[in-house]
Amino acid sequence: MRPLVARALVLAGLLGALGCGRKPATGLTLAGSTSVQPFAEKWAEAFQAKNPAVEIHVQGGGSTAGVKAAVTGTAQIGMCSRELKPDEAQAVTATVVARDGETMIVHPSMPVNDLTVDQLRKIYSRETTSWKEVGGPDRRITVVTREQGSGARGAFEDMVMNGKQITSAALVQDSQGAVRQMVSTDPAAIGYVSHGVVDSSVKGLRLEGVEPNEETIVSGRYPLVRPFLFLTKGAPSGAAKEFIDWVLGPEGQAIGRKEGLFPPAKQ
């Protein structure tokens, strides 16, 4: 066989092999809220198991970054865990995929079980500095908060602070897990995390006498309820729409409930 013919046959074989290969995966990127991130990872894992042609990447960065990612197109889906500001709402299409009760947590040894929103505001603005002022021991309160740009912090500021600033003395953590860890090791600490993140290492507080649970969060009776949003530039389409529709469907919502989230609308 002449060399030129041999090379042609080899090239044809390679092209044939490529043509018979697997169809390239469709890429889908989610970016934004670190509160939504662990739940989005669970959804992505389950969705990909049934749709192997879709490759989903989930990244953090905070809710504000999630809005920007959706607006600029650096992610097909932005993630946000607070209400959108008016200018943000005009720039993106928001889909509520779940609701979360932002739960105040303390060390299990703390005897305080209930706070009012006003007491909480005074603690976080540093008007109240000792647990003794709210029925606890004579200990200086360790205030733990999330970083600027975090949806958890934004929601907390909107629902609790009423225009007041969170004290600069607060210890700033960049994830819910870090907040929980700090509170679990400091008997005088207080912080806030998603209801689904609360475990036996910390104690959830009642607010205004209302326990954070499914009934009070879904009904809106619990004071600190926030939306988990998926954001797209314009109406969802393609793989983004397929994924969002699946998350809103029975299987996606069942996963959310198992992980401590609640339906996107009152039922």
Secondary structure, DSSP 4 states (H G I P E B T S, - for coil): --HHHHHHHHHHHHHHHHHTSPPPPEEEEEEE-TTTHHHHHHHHHHHHHH-TTEEEEEEEE-HHHHHHHHHHTSSSEEEE-SPPPHHHHHHSEEEEEEEEEEEEEE-TT----EE-HHHHHHHHTTS--BGGGGTS-S-B-EEEEEPTT-HHHHHHIIIIITTPPPPTTSEEESSHHHHHHHHHH-TTEEEEEEGGG--TTSEEPEETTB--SHHHHHHT-SS-EEEEEEEESSS--HHHHHHHHHHHSHHHHHHHHHTT-B-SS--
